[in-house]
Amino acid sequence: MVASLIVSLLLFYVLLHQRDPHEGDIYRITEPWTMQVTDILAIEQIDDDWFVFFRTSDFLHLGRLEKNLFGTWNLVDFHQGDALLGSIPIEGTDSNVVLGGAGYSDAGSNEDKSFFFGMIDNPAVNKVIVEQKDSVYEITDFIHGTHQTRLFLLITDQEILSFSITAYDHDDTIVHSYPQ
């Protein structure tokens, strides 16, 4: 009897640790927040990390997901603190291109990370250019989210002091830029 209980618990533990994150995890994590999640746009594995893009009424949020010892998912930054990686204000309910960035510096380890991300509901947009210090990044491979929404994420190992992000259409016409 005890052996079967132990085996059952071990199987349950293994199954929890093999499960990918899903929308229910995000709603569980954000349930105590004062601002409620209105739409989970995508949960995407990039390299060895899981990222989630979701909306509240006024913001597009980027979070990194990590499993805890019990096999449940939590939103954590790269220092294992409970935190979002970034949030971008959504200027209005009809905004069809949302661009922005966030970052952090760890003075103790001299580690910097910048996160450039966005949401594109305009089908004419086919590329996004991120300029940071002396670097230029072109993004043409988008993450496909819900409701025909395309998303992007660029992570760099630079401090986020100065940057610009521009969305272009097929004719290389600027559709939206940040800062404007």
N, CA and C atoms as an extended XYZ file, in Angstrom:
540
Properties=species:S:1:pos:R:3:atomname:S:1:resname:S:1:resid:I:1 pbc="F F F"
N         0.820       -1.198        0.000 N   MET     1
C         0.000        0.000        0.000 CA  MET     1
C         0.869        1.269        0.000 C   MET     1
N         1.842        1.330        0.883 N   VAL     2
C         2.727        2.491        0.976 CA  VAL     2
C         3.575        2.595       -0.284 C   VAL     2
N         4.021        1.453       -0.794 N   ALA     3
C         4.847        1.455       -2.006 CA  ALA     3
C         4.053        1.995       -3.197 C   ALA     3
N         2.801        1.605       -3.330 N   SER     4
C         1.991        2.107       -4.449 CA  SER     4
C         1.719        3.602       -4.292 C   SER     4
N         1.559        4.083       -3.078 N   LEU     5
C         1.372        5.515       -2.851 CA  LEU     5
C         2.631        6.285       -3.235 C   LEU     5
N         3.780        5.770       -2.879 N   ILE     6
C         5.053        6.419       -3.215 CA  ILE     6
C         5.253        6.436       -4.725 C   ILE     6
N         4.964        5.311       -5.382 N   VAL     7
C         5.098        5.244       -6.842 CA  VAL     7
C         4.139        6.226       -7.496 C   VAL     7
N         2.913        6.327       -7.016 N   SER     8
C         1.929        7.260       -7.568 CA  SER     8
C         2.394        8.701       -7.406 C   SER     8
N         2.906        9.034       -6.230 N   LEU     9
C         3.410       10.386       -6.001 CA  LEU     9
C         4.598       10.702       -6.897 C   LEU     9
N         5.492        9.747       -7.075 N   LEU    10
C         6.640        9.951       -7.956 CA  LEU    10
C         6.197       10.146       -9.403 C   LEU    10
N         5.239        9.361       -9.863 N   LEU    11
C         4.720        9.521      -11.227 CA  LEU    11
C         4.060       10.886      -11.400 C   LEU    11
N         3.279       11.306      -10.401 N   PHE    12
C         2.634       12.615      -10.458 CA  PHE    12
C         3.690       13.717      -10.508 C   PHE    12
N         4.728       13.599       -9.697 N   TYR    13
C         5.821       14.573       -9.668 CA  TYR    13
C         6.531       14.642      -11.024 C   TYR    13
N         6.817       13.485      -11.617 N   VAL    14
C         7.478       13.443      -12.925 CA  VAL    14
C         6.581       14.058      -13.991 C   VAL    14
N         5.297       13.743      -13.965 N   LEU    15
C         4.369       14.319      -14.944 CA  LEU    15
C         4.281       15.837      -14.809 C   LEU    15
N         4.261       16.359      -13.595 N   LEU    16
C         4.238       17.807      -13.397 CA  LEU    16
C         5.478       18.466      -13.992 C   LEU    16
N         6.618       17.823      -13.838 N   HIS    17
C         7.855       18.415      -14.330 CA  HIS    17
C         8.041       18.270      -15.835 C   HIS    17
N         7.236       17.457      -16.492 N   GLN    18
C         7.342       17.314      -17.944 CA  GLN    18
C         6.328       18.185      -18.691 C   GLN    18
N         5.443       18.818      -17.977 N   ARG    19
C         4.360       19.595      -18.574 CA  ARG    19
C         4.839       20.974      -19.000 C   ARG    19
N         4.517       21.348      -20.244 N   ASP    20
C         4.811       22.691      -20.733 CA  ASP    20
C         3.824       23.681      -20.115 C   ASP    20
N         4.190       24.955      -20.047 N   PRO    21
C         3.253       25.938      -19.493 CA  PRO    21
C         2.048       26.129      -20.412 C   PRO    21
N         0.928       26.523      -19.833 N   HIS    22
C        -0.288       26.782      -20.609 CA  HIS    22
C        -1.019       27.981      -20.017 C   HIS    22
N        -2.089       28.391      -20.666 N   GLU    23
C        -2.826       29.589      -20.263 CA  GLU    23
C        -3.288       29.539      -18.818 C   GLU    23
N        -3.707       28.363      -18.352 N   GLY    24
C        -4.168       28.231      -16.970 CA  GLY    24
C        -3.098       28.632      -15.963 C   GLY    24
N        -1.833       28.358      -16.294 N   ASP    25
C        -0.737       28.754      -15.399 CA  ASP    25
C        -0.671       30.277      -15.279 C   ASP    25
N        -0.839       30.977      -16.394 N   ILE    26
C        -0.746       32.433      -16.389 CA  ILE    26
C        -1.905       33.027      -15.592 C   ILE    26
N        -3.110       32.497      -15.779 N   TYR    27
C        -4.255       33.005      -15.016 CA  TYR    27
C        -4.080       32.725      -13.523 C   TYR    27
N        -3.519       31.588      -13.155 N   ARG    28
C        -3.265       31.268      -11.751 CA  ARG    28
C        -2.253       32.240      -11.152 C   ARG    28
N        -1.181       32.504      -11.893 N   ILE    29
C        -0.119       33.390      -11.411 CA  ILE    29
C        -0.640       34.823      -11.231 C   ILE    29
N        -1.429       35.293      -12.183 N   THR    30
C        -1.852       36.701      -12.183 CA  THR    30
C        -3.180       36.938      -11.456 C   THR    30
N        -3.800       35.904      -10.951 N   GLU    31
C        -5.101       36.056      -10.287 CA  GLU    31
C        -5.091       37.098       -9.159 C   GLU    31
N        -4.062       37.165       -8.313 N   PRO    32
C        -4.097       38.172       -7.243 CA  PRO    32
C        -3.775       39.603       -7.691 C   PRO    32
N        -3.387       39.806       -8.936 N   TRP    33
C        -3.038       41.141       -9.409 CA  TRP    33
C        -4.273       42.029       -9.436 C   TRP    33
N        -4.055       43.332       -9.253 N   THR    34
C        -5.176       44.260       -9.338 CA  THR    34
C        -5.616       44.458      -10.783 C   THR    34
N        -4.663       44.434      -11.732 N   MET    35
C        -5.030       44.537      -13.143 CA  MET    35
C        -5.190       43.121      -13.695 C   MET    35
N        -6.302       42.861      -14.312 N   GLN    36
C        -6.619       41.519      -14.783 CA  GLN    36
C        -6.122       41.286      -16.198 C   GLN    36
N        -5.664       40.076      -16.457 N   VAL    37
C        -5.229       39.677      -17.789 CA  VAL    37
C        -6.458       39.600      -18.691 C   VAL    37
N        -6.376       40.283      -19.848 N   THR    38
C        -7.493       40.256      -20.789 CA  THR    38
C        -7.258       39.272      -21.928 C   THR    38
N        -5.986       39.004      -22.250 N   ASP    39
C        -5.693       38.102      -23.365 CA  ASP    39
C        -4.272       37.562      -23.234 C   ASP    39
N        -4.130       36.265      -23.300 N   ILE    40
C        -2.810       35.646      -23.363 CA  ILE    40
C        -2.514       35.447      -24.840 C   ILE    40
N        -1.516       36.169      -25.334 N   LEU    41
C        -1.244       36.211      -26.764 CA  LEU    41
C        -0.384       35.049      -27.233 C   LEU    41
N         0.609       34.650      -26.446 N   ALA    42
C         1.472       33.533      -26.836 CA  ALA    42
C         2.312       33.076      -25.651 C   ALA    42
N         2.567       31.780      -25.616 N   ILE    43
C         3.538       31.184      -24.703 CA  ILE    43
C         4.532       30.475      -25.611 C   ILE    43
N         5.768       30.909      -25.564 N   GLU    44
C         6.751       30.471      -26.561 CA  GLU    44
C         8.060       30.067      -25.894 C   GLU    44
N         8.604       28.923      -26.331 N   GLN    45
C         9.925       28.520      -25.866 CA  GLN    45
C        10.969       29.055      -26.841 C   GLN    45
N        11.899       29.829      -26.325 N   ILE    46
C        12.992       30.395      -27.116 CA  ILE    46
C        14.282       29.938      -26.452 C   ILE    46
N        15.063       29.170      -27.186 N   ASP    47
C        16.245       28.502      -26.626 CA  ASP    47
C        15.780       27.645      -25.456 C   ASP    47
N        16.312       27.860      -24.277 N   ASP    48
C        15.924       27.029      -23.128 CA  ASP    48
C        14.930       27.720      -22.203 C   ASP    48
N        14.454       28.888      -22.583 N   ASP    49
C        13.554       29.656      -21.718 CA  ASP    49
C        12.155       29.723      -22.311 C   ASP    49
N        11.165       29.772      -21.420 N   TRP    50
C         9.775       29.958      -21.809 CA  TRP    50
C         9.382       31.411      -21.549 C   TRP    50
N         8.731       32.024      -22.528 N   PHE    51
C         8.282       33.405      -22.417 CA  PHE    51
C         6.780       33.461      -22.666 C   PHE    51
N         6.130       34.425      -22.030 N   VAL    52
C         4.700       34.635      -22.237 CA  VAL    52
C         4.472       36.106      -22.581 C   VAL    52
N         3.620       36.322      -23.571 N   PHE    53
C         3.153       37.652      -23.960 CA  PHE    53
C         1.676       37.697      -23.584 C   PHE    53
N         1.283       38.702      -22.799 N   PHE    54
C        -0.131       38.829      -22.471 CA  PHE    54
C        -0.497       40.293      -22.290 C   PHE    54
N        -1.816       40.533      -22.368 N   ARG    55
C        -2.343       41.894      -22.265 CA  ARG    55
C        -3.166       42.051      -21.006 C   ARG    55
N        -3.080       43.245      -20.453 N   THR    56
C        -4.078       43.720      -19.511 CA  THR    56
C        -4.782       44.866      -20.252 C   THR    56
N        -5.673       45.550      -19.620 N   SER    57
C        -6.427       46.574      -20.358 CA  SER    57
C        -5.537       47.671      -20.929 C   SER    57
N        -4.439       48.005      -20.264 N   ASP    58
C        -3.620       49.131      -20.701 CA  ASP    58
C        -2.194       48.777      -21.115 C   ASP    58
N        -1.773       47.522      -20.974 N   PHE    59
C        -0.374       47.172      -21.210 CA  PHE    59
C        -0.211       45.847      -21.943 C   PHE    59
N         0.885       45.775      -22.707 N   LEU    60
C         1.396       44.515      -23.235 CA  LEU    60
C         2.518       44.108      -22.288 C   LEU    60
N         2.481       42.868      -21.795 N   HIS    61
C         3.468       42.398      -20.814 CA  HIS    61
C         4.288       41.260      -21.399 C   HIS    61
N         5.550       41.202      -20.976 N   LEU    62
C         6.446       40.105      -21.306 CA  LEU    62
C         6.918       39.483      -20.010 C   LEU    62
N         6.781       38.173      -19.924 N   GLY    63
C         7.242       37.463      -18.735 CA  GLY    63
C         8.054       36.238      -19.115 C   GLY    63
N         8.902       35.825      -18.209 N   ARG    64
C         9.682       34.598      -18.366 CA  ARG    64
C         9.128       33.594      -17.369 C   ARG    64
N         8.898       32.377      -17.832 N   LEU    65
C         8.315       31.331      -16.994 CA  LEU    65
C         9.379       30.325      -16.592 C   LEU    65
N         9.298       29.893      -15.334 N   GLU    66
C        10.215       28.867      -14.842 CA  GLU    66
C         9.462       27.984      -13.859 C   GLU    66
N         9.779       26.695      -13.886 N   LYS    67
C         9.148       25.758      -12.952 CA  LYS    67
C         9.804       25.851      -11.593 C   LYS    67
N         8.972       25.707      -10.564 N   ASN    68
C         9.529       25.634       -9.224 CA  ASN    68
C         9.731       24.168       -8.844 C   ASN    68
N        10.152       23.913       -7.636 N   LEU    69
C        10.454       22.564       -7.167 CA  LEU    69
C         9.247       21.631       -7.265 C   LEU    69
N         8.051       22.207       -7.150 N   PHE    70
C         6.834       21.394       -7.159 CA  PHE    70
C         6.274       21.157       -8.560 C   PHE    70
N         6.933       21.712       -9.579 N   GLY    71
C         6.504       21.483      -10.953 CA  GLY    71
C         5.479       22.467      -11.461 C   GLY    71
N         5.190       23.517      -10.703 N   THR    72
C         4.276       24.542      -11.190 CA  THR    72
C         5.093       25.700      -11.749 C   THR    72
N         4.479       26.453      -12.643 N   TRP    73
C         5.166       27.534      -13.334 CA  TRP    73
C         4.993       28.848      -12.598 C   TRP    73
N         6.049       29.682      -12.608 N   ASN    74
C         6.030       31.020      -12.015 CA  ASN    74
C         6.637       32.008      -12.996 C   ASN    74
N         6.242       33.272      -12.875 N   LEU    75
C         6.869       34.355      -13.629 CA  LEU    75
C         8.103       34.806      -12.853 C   LEU    75
N         9.269       34.735      -13.493 N   VAL    76
C        10.518       35.128      -12.831 CA  VAL    76
C        11.383       35.903      -13.814 C   VAL    76
N        12.245       36.754      -13.261 N   ASP    77
C        13.226       37.408      -14.113 CA  ASP    77
C        14.455       36.495      -14.202 C   ASP    77
N        15.529       36.974      -14.742 N   PHE    78
C        16.712       36.129      -14.894 CA  PHE    78
C        17.515       35.993      -13.606 C   PHE    78
N        17.053       36.642      -12.524 N   HIS    79
C        17.697       36.505      -11.211 CA  HIS    79
C        16.818       35.714      -10.258 C   HIS    79
N        15.823       35.013      -10.789 N   GLN    80
C        14.878       34.189      -10.046 CA  GLN    80
C        13.978       35.000       -9.119 C   GLN    80
N        13.880       36.292       -9.370 N   GLY    81
C        12.935       37.114       -8.619 CA  GLY    81
C        11.576       37.075       -9.290 C   GLY    81
N        10.526       37.183       -8.503 N   ASP    82
C         9.174       37.209       -9.069 CA  ASP    82
C         8.956       38.556       -9.725 C   ASP    82
N         9.032       38.593      -11.041 N   ALA    83
C         8.909       39.873      -11.735 CA  ALA    83
C         8.635       39.643      -13.216 C   ALA    83
N         7.976       40.618      -13.825 N   LEU    84
C         7.849       40.646      -15.276 CA  LEU    84
C         9.148       41.174      -15.867 C   LEU    84
N         9.424       40.798      -17.100 N   LEU    85
C        10.600       41.337      -17.778 CA  LEU    85
C        10.330       42.733      -18.307 C   LEU    85
N         9.082       43.028      -18.654 N   GLY    86
C         8.765       44.358      -19.151 CA  GLY    86
C         7.293       44.518      -19.447 C   GLY    86
N         6.868       45.770      -19.524 N   SER    87
C         5.494       46.136      -19.861 CA  SER    87
C         5.542       47.358      -20.767 C   SER    87
N         4.698       47.368      -21.781 N   ILE    88
C         4.621       48.486      -22.720 CA  ILE    88
C         3.192       49.021      -22.695 C   ILE    88
N         3.017       50.327      -22.513 N   PRO    89
C         1.657       50.882      -22.555 CA  PRO    89
C         1.027       50.698      -23.936 C   PRO    89
N        -0.227       50.348      -23.945 N   ILE    90
C        -0.994       50.270      -25.185 CA  ILE    90
C        -1.762       51.575      -25.275 C   ILE    90
N        -1.492       52.348      -26.312 N   GLU    91
C        -1.959       53.729      -26.384 CA  GLU    91
C        -3.462       53.870      -26.553 C   GLU    91
N        -4.115       52.886      -27.072 N   GLY    92
C        -5.562       52.947      -27.260 CA  GLY    92
C        -6.076       51.586      -27.648 C   GLY    92
N        -7.365       51.393      -27.587 N   THR    93
C        -7.919       50.085      -27.896 CA  THR    93
C        -7.779       49.733      -29.376 C   THR    93
N        -7.543       50.725      -30.237 N   ASP    94
C        -7.383       50.432      -31.655 CA  ASP    94
C        -5.908       50.390      -32.081 C   ASP    94
N        -4.984       50.380      -31.123 N   SER    95
C        -3.562       50.302      -31.464 CA  SER    95
C        -3.286       48.963      -32.144 C   SER    95
N        -2.689       49.029      -33.331 N   ASN    96
C        -2.401       47.782      -34.033 CA  ASN    96
C        -0.909       47.492      -34.116 C   ASN    96
N        -0.068       48.381      -33.598 N   VAL    97
C         1.362       48.126      -33.486 CA  VAL    97
C         1.817       48.690      -32.140 C   VAL    97
N         2.359       47.833      -31.297 N   VAL    98
C         2.855       48.238      -29.987 CA  VAL    98
C         4.320       47.828      -29.921 C   VAL    98
N         5.210       48.796      -29.708 N   LEU    99
C         6.651       48.547      -29.696 CA  LEU    99
C         7.251       49.117      -28.426 C   LEU    99
N         8.268       48.451      -27.883 N   GLY   100
C         8.934       48.993      -26.707 CA  GLY   100
C        10.060       48.101      -26.236 C   GLY   100
N        10.606       48.471      -25.109 N   GLY   101
C        11.723       47.728      -24.563 CA  GLY   101
C        11.807       47.909      -23.072 C   GLY   101
N        12.556       47.018      -22.457 N   ALA   102
C        12.809       47.059      -21.019 CA  ALA   102
C        14.166       46.423      -20.793 C   ALA   102
N        14.704       46.593      -19.616 N   GLY   103
C        15.998       46.005      -19.353 CA  GLY   103
C        16.332       46.039      -17.887 C   GLY   103
N        17.443       45.398      -17.565 N   TYR   104
C        17.930       45.458      -16.197 CA  TYR   104
C        19.443       45.381      -16.193 C   TYR   104
N        20.013       45.874      -15.119 N   SER   105
C        21.451       45.799      -14.895 CA  SER   105
C        21.675       45.173      -13.534 C   SER   105
N        22.663       44.322      -13.438 N   ASP   106
C        23.054       43.719      -12.173 CA  ASP   106
C        24.452       44.221      -11.849 C   ASP   106
N        24.535       45.223      -10.989 N   ALA   107
C        25.819       45.849      -10.682 CA  ALA   107
C        26.808       44.856      -10.080 C   ALA   107
N        26.319       43.887       -9.329 N   GLY   108
C        27.206       42.918       -8.703 CA  GLY   108
C        27.920       42.026       -9.696 C   GLY   108
N        27.253       41.695      -10.789 N   SER   109
C        27.865       40.790      -11.766 CA  SER   109
C        28.211       41.497      -13.076 C   SER   109
N        27.929       42.790      -13.145 N   ASN   110
C        28.131       43.556      -14.382 CA  ASN   110
C        27.369       42.954      -15.553 C   ASN   110
N        26.210       42.387      -15.273 N   GLU   111
C        25.389       41.770      -16.315 CA  GLU   111
C        24.260       42.722      -16.708 C   GLU   111
N        24.129       42.961      -17.999 N   ASP   112
C        23.050       43.785      -18.538 CA  ASP   112
C        22.236       42.932      -19.503 C   ASP   112
N        20.933       43.163      -19.536 N   LYS   113
C        20.063       42.518      -20.516 CA  LYS   113
C        19.025       43.538      -20.943 C   LYS   113
N        18.740       43.525      -22.227 N   SER   114
C        17.678       44.356      -22.778 CA  SER   114
C        16.682       43.453      -23.485 C   SER   114
N        15.409       43.791      -23.349 N   PHE   115
C        14.321       43.035      -23.964 CA  PHE   115
C        13.534       43.997      -24.841 C   PHE   115
N        13.545       43.749      -26.133 N   PHE   116
C        12.762       44.533      -27.073 CA  PHE   116
C        11.646       43.628      -27.558 C   PHE   116
N        10.424       44.096      -27.434 N   PHE   117
C         9.303       43.232      -27.806 CA  PHE   117
C         8.146       44.085      -28.282 C   PHE   117
N         7.208       43.414      -28.900 N   GLY   118
C         6.063       44.141      -29.405 CA  GLY   118
C         4.972       43.241      -29.918 C   GLY   118
N         3.866       43.888      -30.259 N   MET   119
C         2.669       43.218      -30.753 CA  MET   119
C         2.271       43.912      -32.047 C   MET   119
N         2.027       43.128      -33.078 N   ILE   120
C         1.696       43.691      -34.386 CA  ILE   120
C         0.399       43.065      -34.888 C   ILE   120
N        -0.625       43.903      -35.010 N   ASP   121
C        -1.908       43.466      -35.567 CA  ASP   121
C        -2.139       44.050      -36.947 C   ASP   121
N        -1.146       44.735      -37.478 N   ASN   122
C        -1.242       45.332      -38.809 CA  ASN   122
C        -0.625       44.354      -39.812 C   ASN   122
N        -1.409       43.787      -40.739 N   PRO   123
C        -0.870       42.795      -41.673 CA  PRO   123
C         0.150       43.371      -42.654 C   PRO   123
N         0.209       44.676      -42.808 N   ALA   124
C         1.170       45.282      -43.739 CA  ALA   124
C         2.603       45.250      -43.193 C   ALA   124
N         2.762       45.158      -41.881 N   VAL   125
C         4.101       45.157      -41.285 CA  VAL   125
C         4.800       43.842      -41.603 C   VAL   125
N         6.007       43.941      -42.198 N   ASN   126
C         6.749       42.717      -42.506 CA  ASN   126
C         8.128       42.673      -41.870 C   ASN   126
N         8.560       43.793      -41.237 N   LYS   127
C         9.834       43.748      -40.522 CA  LYS   127
C         9.869       44.839      -39.461 C   LYS   127
N        10.702       44.579      -38.468 N   VAL   128
C        10.921       45.514      -37.372 CA  VAL   128
C        12.426       45.696      -37.246 C   VAL   128
N        12.858       46.934      -37.133 N   ILE   129
C        14.281       47.239      -36.949 CA  ILE   129
C        14.465       47.809      -35.540 C   ILE   129
N        15.392       47.209      -34.791 N   VAL   130
C        15.753       47.692      -33.461 CA  VAL   130
C        17.165       48.245      -33.556 C   VAL   130
N        17.333       49.485      -33.126 N   GLU   131
C        18.658       50.110      -33.081 CA  GLU   131
C        18.991       50.385      -31.621 C   GLU   131
N        20.145       49.864      -31.201 N   GLN   132
C        20.589       50.019      -29.817 CA  GLN   132
C        22.079       50.327      -29.835 C   GLN   132
N        22.437       51.486      -29.334 N   LYS   133
C        23.824       51.952      -29.378 CA  LYS   133
C        24.334       51.842      -30.806 C   LYS   133
N        25.384       51.061      -31.044 N   ASP   134
C        25.948       50.913      -32.388 CA  ASP   134
C        25.446       49.662      -33.108 C   ASP   134
N        24.429       49.002      -32.578 N   SER   135
C        23.930       47.756      -33.155 CA  SER   135
C        22.578       47.963      -33.818 C   SER   135
N        22.371       47.260      -34.935 N   VAL   136
C        21.094       47.288      -35.642 CA  VAL   136
C        20.643       45.840      -35.820 C   VAL   136
N        19.401       45.560      -35.422 N   TYR   137
C        18.836       44.211      -35.519 CA  TYR   137
C        17.589       44.266      -36.390 C   TYR   137
N        17.494       43.354      -37.353 N   GLU   138
C        16.310       43.263      -38.203 CA  GLU   138
C        15.529       42.021      -37.816 C   GLU   138
N        14.256       42.210      -37.552 N   ILE   139
C        13.383       41.101      -37.155 CA  ILE   139
C        12.346       40.897      -38.244 C   ILE   139
N        12.370       39.726      -38.843 N   THR   140
C        11.373       39.375      -39.859 CA  THR   140
C        10.666       38.063      -39.515 C   THR   140
N        11.172       37.369      -38.527 N   ASP   141
C        10.585       36.095      -38.089 CA  ASP   141
C         9.771       36.374      -36.829 C   ASP   141
N         8.458       36.353      -36.962 N   PHE   142
C         7.577       36.729      -35.866 CA  PHE   142
C         7.008       35.505      -35.175 C   PHE   142
N         6.634       35.676      -33.929 N   ILE   143
C         5.932       34.661      -33.151 CA  ILE   143
C         4.449       34.844      -33.451 C   ILE   143
N         3.765       33.773      -33.782 N   HIS   144
C         2.341       33.862      -34.102 CA  HIS   144
C         1.528       33.660      -32.826 C   HIS   144
N         0.768       34.690      -32.494 N   GLY   145
C        -0.067       34.652      -31.299 CA  GLY   145
C        -1.511       34.425      -31.662 C   GLY   145
N        -2.377       34.721      -30.730 N   THR   146
C        -3.815       34.553      -30.945 CA  THR   146
C        -4.366       35.666      -31.830 C   THR   146
N        -5.495       35.425      -32.451 N   HIS   147
C        -6.239       36.431      -33.223 CA  HIS   147
C        -5.394       37.086      -34.324 C   HIS   147
N        -4.572       36.351      -35.007 N   GLN   148
C        -3.719       36.871      -36.092 CA  GLN   148
C        -2.656       37.866      -35.603 C   GLN   148
N        -2.448       37.937      -34.313 N   THR   149
C        -1.441       38.826      -33.740 CA  THR   149
C        -0.065       38.212      -33.936 C   THR   149
N         0.874       39.047      -34.362 N   ARG   150
C         2.273       38.630      -34.437 CA  ARG   150
C         3.042       39.361      -33.353 C   ARG   150
N         4.002       38.674      -32.786 N   LEU   151
C         4.790       39.213      -31.686 CA  LEU   151
C         6.260       39.047      -32.020 C   LEU   151
N         7.102       39.801      -31.338 N   PHE   152
C         8.539       39.599      -31.500 CA  PHE   152
C         9.229       39.830      -30.166 C   PHE   152
N        10.392       39.209      -30.033 N   LEU   153
C        11.225       39.369      -28.850 CA  LEU   153
C        12.675       39.329      -29.285 C   LEU   153
N        13.418       40.333      -28.888 N   LEU   154
C        14.861       40.395      -29.113 CA  LEU   154
C        15.513       40.635      -27.755 C   LEU   154
N        16.457       39.772      -27.390 N   ILE   155
C        17.189       39.908      -26.133 CA  ILE   155
C        18.640       40.200      -26.465 C   ILE   155
N        19.183       41.265      -25.872 N   THR   156
C        20.595       41.594      -26.072 CA  THR   156
C        21.285       41.684      -24.716 C   THR   156
N        22.590       41.629      -24.741 N   ASP   157
C        23.393       41.741      -23.522 CA  ASP   157
C        23.974       43.140      -23.384 C   ASP   157
N        23.159       44.128      -23.709 N   GLN   158
C        23.583       45.526      -23.588 CA  GLN   158
C        22.632       46.258      -22.656 C   GLN   158
N        23.134       47.323      -22.071 N   GLU   159
C        22.302       48.178      -21.240 CA  GLU   159
C        21.280       48.887      -22.116 C   GLU   159
N        20.118       49.170      -21.605 N   ILE   160
C        19.021       49.707      -22.405 CA  ILE   160
C        18.957       51.227      -22.345 C   ILE   160
N        20.071       51.895      -22.436 N   LEU   161
C        20.105       53.356      -22.313 CA  LEU   161
C        19.374       54.061      -23.443 C   LEU   161
N        19.720       53.762      -24.671 N   SER   162
C        19.148       54.467      -25.812 CA  SER   162
C        18.810       53.451      -26.897 C   SER   162
N        17.590       53.536      -27.423 N   PHE   163
C        17.185       52.605      -28.477 CA  PHE   163
C        16.035       53.195      -29.261 C   PHE   163
N        15.830       52.634      -30.439 N   SER   164
C        14.640       52.956      -31.230 CA  SER   164
C        14.168       51.673      -31.892 C   SER   164
N        12.873       51.593      -32.117 N   ILE   165
C        12.261       50.432      -32.775 CA  ILE   165
C        11.328       50.981      -33.846 C   ILE   165
N        11.446       50.431      -35.048 N   THR   166
C        10.621       50.903      -36.158 CA  THR   166
C        10.009       49.712      -36.879 C   THR   166
N         8.713       49.806      -37.154 N   ALA   167
C         8.000       48.780      -37.919 CA  ALA   167
C         7.802       49.291      -39.338 C   ALA   167
N         8.134       48.439      -40.317 N   TYR   168
C         8.052       48.803      -41.737 CA  TYR   168
C         7.072       47.895      -42.466 C   TYR   168
N         6.486       48.441      -43.538 N   ASP   169
C         5.636       47.623      -44.397 CA  ASP   169
C         6.448       47.080      -45.578 C   ASP   169
N         5.779       46.450      -46.528 N   HIS   170
C         6.441       45.808      -47.680 CA  HIS   170
C         7.188       46.796      -48.566 C   HIS   170
N         6.795       48.059      -48.548 N   ASP   171
C         7.458       49.095      -49.363 CA  ASP   171
C         8.519       49.856      -48.576 C   ASP   171
N         8.886       49.338      -47.406 N   ASP   172
C         9.843       50.001      -46.498 CA  ASP   172
C         9.358       51.369      -46.027 C   ASP   172
N         8.044       51.528      -45.944 N   THR   173
C         7.451       52.727      -45.384 CA  THR   173
C         7.280       52.512      -43.881 C   THR   173
N         7.607       53.513      -43.075 N   ILE   174
C         7.461       53.396      -41.637 CA  ILE   174
C         5.980       53.363      -41.271 C   ILE   174
N         5.593       52.320      -40.556 N   VAL   175
C         4.213       52.176      -40.106 CA  VAL   175
C         4.074       52.720      -38.684 C   VAL   175
N         5.085       52.457      -37.854 N   HIS   176
C         5.055       52.902      -36.457 CA  HIS   176
C         6.486       52.897      -35.940 C   HIS   176
N         6.783       53.813      -35.035 N   SER   177
C         8.123       53.809      -34.450 CA  SER   177
C         8.052       54.191      -32.973 C   SER   177
N         9.051       53.742      -32.247 N   TYR   178
C         9.204       54.100      -30.841 CA  TYR   178
C        10.641       54.488      -30.608 C   TYR   178
N        10.963       55.596      -30.015 N   PRO   179
C        10.001       56.651      -29.676 CA  PRO   179
C         9.505       57.333      -30.944 C   PRO   179
N         8.355       57.947      -30.832 N   GLN   180
C         7.729       58.575      -31.995 CA  GLN   180
C         8.383       59.896      -32.314 C   GLN   180
